[in-house]
C-alpha cells in the first residue's frame, strides 16, 4: 500500500487540456517540479538533470559526450576528425533532451522565464552538438526537427521577460526575431513548405497581433486615433484642435 499514490491523485484532479504544474521542496531538500498527467504525476528536479542522475559522473549525457570529444581531440593532435555519434548515442542524448523539454514546458507554465531560457539554451547546445557530430544527416534531423518548437517557447519566454517590464516594443521585436529564426531554420534545411504550415510560426504571429492590440498607444498614435474619432463624429472643431496638436508634436520630434 505504501506504493499507492491514489490519495495524491485524488487531491490533485487531472484537467484535460490544462497544464497543471506545481513546485515544492522535497524531503531531500531539493526543489522539485510536478506535472499532473492523466495517469499520474511526472516529478523532476528543478535544477541539474531533471531525473537527478549523473551519468558517468557528469551532470548530463551532453557533458559526458563533450568530455569524450575533448579526449578524442587530445589524442588526435587537436583534431575532431573521426569523432562521431552513432544511432545509439543520438537516441540516448535525445531521450535526455526530452526530460529538459518537459521541464522547460513546466517552467514556462510557472512563469519562471529565466529558467526556461536556461533549459532551452541547453537543448540548443544538444541540437548543435548532434548536428556537428551525428554520423548521418538523417540522425541529425531526427533531433533538429524539434528546434522550431523549442524556439517558439524560447521566444515567448524572452518576450515575456520584456513584458514584465511593460516593454511592449521590445517584446514585439523579440517575437519578430523568433519568427524569423524559425523561418531561417526551415530555409537552411530546404523545408520551405513546412515553414508555410508551421504551427510555431502561426502561434507566434497570432501572439504578435495580440501584443500589438494590447500595447499602450504612443502619444502620436493616441492623437491620430482621437483625430479619426473626431472626424467620424463630425466634430470638426475637436478635429482641428487635435490636428494642430499633432502637427506641433511632429515638428518638435
VEXFI-604493 format. One record per residue (C-alpha): residue in three letters; x, y negated, z. Coordinates in steps of 0.25 Angstrom, whole numbers, plus 5000, padded with zeros to 4 digits. Each point is the difference from the previous one (the first is absolute). Layout:
N
alaXYZ/...
END
This chain:
253
unk500050005000/unk501249905002/unk500250004985/unk498549964997/unk499949854996/unk498550004999/unk499849905011/unk501049914994/unk499350004987/unk498649995006/unk500549875007/unk500549944986/unk499050024990/unk500450024985/unk499449904991/unk500050044985/unk500649894991/unk500749935012/unk501550005004/unk499950015015/unk501449985007/unk500549985014/unk501349975006/unk500550045014/unk501250055009/unk500150155002/unk500450085012/unk501450004994/unk500049845001/unk500150004985/unk499049914992/unk499050084992/unk499049984989/unk498850094998/unk499150014987/unk498650065001/unk499750094989/unk498850094997/unk500750135006/unk500749935011/unk501149905003/unk501449974994/unk501049955010/unk501349944997/unk501149925007/unk500049854997/unk501549994997/unk501050094994/unk499650134992/unk498550015003/unk500050145005/unk501149975009/unk501050104994/unk501549974997/unk500350094988/unk501550045000/unk500249905011/unk499649884992/unk498849915002/unk499450054987/unk500350094988/unk500349884992/unk501249975009/unk500450144999/unk500150004985/unk500649865000/unk501150075009/unk500250114991/unk500149904988/unk501149935008/unk500750135003/unk500050034985/unk500549874996/unk501150015010/unk500450144995/unk500049964985/unk500849885000/unk498949895002/unk499150064989/unk498650045002/unk500050084987/unk499450145001/unk499249975013/unk498650044997/unk498750025007/unk499350134996/unk498550035000/unk500150055015/unk500849885004/unk498949914994/unk498950085006/unk500549985014/unk500349854998/unk498649984994/unk499450085012/unk500749915010/unk499649874992/unk498550045001/unk500249995015/unk500549864999/unk498849984990/unk499050045011/unk500749915010/unk500049874992/unk498550024996/unk499750015015/unk500949885003/unk499349924989/unk498750035007/unk500649965013/unk500449874994/unk501550035003/unk500549944987/unk501449995004/unk500150155002/unk499250024988/unk501249934992/unk501050095008/unk499450134996/unk499649964985/unk501549944999/unk500550145005/unk499150084990/unk500549914989/unk501450045003/unk499650144999/unk499449974986/unk501349944996/unk500950115005/unk499150104993/unk500049924987/unk501549995001/unk500450155003/unk498850094997/unk500550114990/unk498949974990/unk499149884996/unk498850095003/unk500450025014/unk500249855002/unk498749964994/unk499350105009/unk500349905011/unk500149874992/unk498550014997/unk499749965014/unk500749874999/unk498849914996/unk499250055012/unk501249965009/unk500249874993/unk498549965002/unk500150035015/unk501349925001/unk499449884992/unk498850005009/unk500950005013/unk500949894995/unk498849924996/unk499350035013/unk501249945008/unk499949874992/unk498550005003/unk500350015015/unk500649864998/unk498849964991/unk501049984989/unk499050044988/unk501049954990/unk501150095004/unk499050125002/unk499549984985/unk501449984995/unk500450135007/unk498850074994/unk500349964986/unk501550055002/unk499550135005/unk499050024988/unk501249964990/unk500950105007/unk499050124998/unk499849964985/unk501550004999/unk500150145006/unk499050054989/unk500849934989/unk501350065005/unk499450144999/unk499349974987/unk498650025007/unk499349884994/unk498750075000/unk500150035014/unk500249855003/unk498749974994/unk499350105008/unk500849985013/unk499150005012/unk501149935008/unk500149884990/unk498549995000/unk499950005015/unk501149895001/unk499349924989/unk498750005008/unk500649975013/unk500749884993/unk498749954995/unk499550015015/unk501149925005/unk499849894990/unk498649995004/unk500350005015/unk501249905000/unk499849865005/unk499949904988/unk501149904998/unk499649855002/unk500049994984/unk499150124999/unk499149955010/unk499849874993/unk499850074987/unk498950085006/unk499449885006/unk500049934987/unk499450124993/unk498950015010/unk499749855000/unk499950004985/unk499050125000/unk499249935010/unk500049874991/unk500649925012/unk500849914991/unk500449915011/unk500650115008/unk500750064988/unk500649864997/unk500649995014/unk500550155000/unk500649974986/unk500849885005/unk500550085012/unk500450114991/unk500749904991/unk500849945011/unk500450145005/unk500650034986/unk500749874999/unk500650025014/unk500550144997/
END
